[in-house]
Amino acid sequence: MTKISEQEFSRICRRIFEDRETIIKHNPIGTPEETLLWMLLSILISYLSLSEIETPCFTGMPTAETYRQAILFILKERKIEGFDAEKYLDKLIGNEKF
């Protein structure tokens, strides 16, 4: 099972944050928060090499909270060390810089 360090997770979140205007512009469906969290979830699925069985499935229209919970669920068993992923998610969807 591939795992992720706090440093790498922080780097991914920071890069998405830096490119947020472009990401949101090219993905106009949904709120900015949904778009950024969707992007992070997609990157984590690829980075962690999740199989189809391990990839979260959604019923109905996902919300920012749905994506947030899916990200936290994926990270639960895949963090190298115990770190608070929620603080990075808050920064990602907020205006606070990394």
N, C-alpha and C positions, 0 to 999 in steps of 0.2 A: 504494500500500500504506500503510495506516494504521500509525503507529508510536506507541510509548509512552515517556514519559520516566521516569526514576527517581522523580522527585517524584510523578507520577501513580500509578505502580505502588505506591509506598510508601503513598500515600493510600488506595488500594483495599484493600490488605492490612490497613492499620490499621483501616479501617472494618469489615471482616469480623471482625477480631480483637475489636473493641469490641462487636459484635453476636453473637459466637460462641455464647453461651448460647441465644439465641433461635433461631439458625440450626440448632444441633444439636437443640434441642427439637422443632422442626418438621420435621426430616429424620432420624428415628431409625434409619434403615437404614444400616448401616455404622458404622465407628469415627468418633469425633470428627475425627480427622485426615483421614480420607477425605472426610467431609462438608465440612470447611472448604476442602480443596483442590479438591473438586468445584465448590463455589461460586465459588472464584476462577477456575477454568478456564471456567466458564460465563460469568462476567462478562467475561473476556478475549476470549472468542469474540465476544460482542456488541460490546464496546468497540472491538475491532480490525476489526470487520466482516468476519469470516472467512467465506468461502464454504463451501458443503458440502464441496467438494473439499479445502479447507485445514483443515477441522476434524478433529482426531484421531478415529480409530475404535478401538474396543477389542474384543478377542475375550475371551470369558470374563468373569469378575467382576473389575473393576478394583480395585486396591489403592491405598493412599495413595502408594506409590512409582510406580505407573502414572500417577496424576494429576500427581504432581510432575514426572515426566519429560515428560509431555505439555505442561505449562506451560512448562518450560524449552525444549522444542523450538519452541513457538510464539514465545517471546520471542527466540530465537536471531537471527532476521533482522528483528525488529520493535522492537528497543530503539533509541531515539534516540541515546543515548550508552552506552558500555560500563559497565554496572553489574552488581554481583553480586546477582542475583535470589534466589539460594539463601539468603542471609542473611535476606531477608524471609520466605521460605517457612519457615525454621527458627523465626522469631519467631511466624509465624502459627499454627503447630501446637504451639508450646511455650507456656510460661507467662511468657516474657520480654515485658515491655511494650514497645510501640513508642516 
